[in-house]
Amino acid sequence: MVTREISGVTRIARGYTPAERWVVHFSDGASAFAKVGASPLTAGFLRDEARVYRQLSADFMPQLLGFEDDPERPLLLLEDLSAARWPPPWEPGDLERLSATLERVAASQPMPDQLPALTDDFPRSGYGWLDVAHAPEPFLALGLCSKQWLVRALPRLLEAQAAAVLEGDALVHGDLRSDNLCLFPERVVLVDWNGARRGNIRFNLAFLAPSVRLEGGPPPEELAGEDPPFAALVSGYFAGRAGLPVIPDAPKVRWIQLRQLRIALPWAVRALGLDTLDLPWARTAIAGLDAERARGSIDEVTWRAQVDEVESDASASI
């Protein structure tokens, strides 16, 4: 077994969970990326991710260097991808390269053992818009539409969502966002494989599309197609979650789910020909931020950043 002397470590501040992320520097000039499960939730994620890396090795994945399954703080050691380019911004040709890579991912063989199916995560008996239908208050509290709009739109949204085909034999990343991929001149690399699933390849681009739009990319239709069933599925996923209480182990998740919902719901409206959303959510959100600033709840810098974010989301949702 080769051992190396560590010459230093650099903490990486990214991601939506409290998992610790480090770049480890060795005295011989080599480096590695280390991820530590810092909570029961993230420890489970790391074990799932390590299981995929142990069974599948490809140039679209970081190289597995080691895994220590500590009962409380498992450690995953991977190829250091610091030299790659991490979007945004998205440059010409990036999305085409990513789409080609996803075709290769889908065809991967052998498929990792015991890989859950997408249908395990999206049971026909209840998810997304069905959750909203059963308990609409958290969704309505987001201020994106009125109760009357929701009552009119729900039958179409439920019908379209149910028509989304999730079954398939493709390897699906399951959590594709820009922070989970990077680009080298010769390859595109996807990271965070704990959500890997077996199913329909269309799932990847459909769930990526809202976040790409948030980052200055094209409307969802240009990346994932008009696709009413998947537009309903994606918007329903975020609609059923964005208004729920904050996840203690992942406090930023509801925030990013809301931002993606602001894009995915108008996509579904366009794809299904629904009535235009009928509440001025951006104006209301900015008025709330103005009130927080006046009370001293947020400082000027935070207020400006959050107002810019709302205005950007509103522009991207068109």
Secondary structure, 3 states (H helix, E strand, C coil): CCCCCEEEEEECCCCCCCCEEEEEEECCCCEEEEEECCCHHHHHHHHHHHHHHHHCCCCCCCCEEEEECCCCCCEEEEECCCCCECCCCCCCCHHHHHHHHHHHHHCCCCCCCCCCEHHHHCCCCCCCHHHHHHCCHHHHCCCCCCHHHHHHHHHHHHHHHHCCCCCCCEEECCCCCHHHEEECCCCEEECCHHHCEEECCHHHHHHHHHHHHHCCCCCHHHHHCCCHHHHHHHHHHHHCCCCCCCECCECCHHHHHHHHHHHHHHHHHHHHCCCCCCCCHHHHHHHHHHHHHHHCCCCHHHHHHHHHHHHHHHHHCC
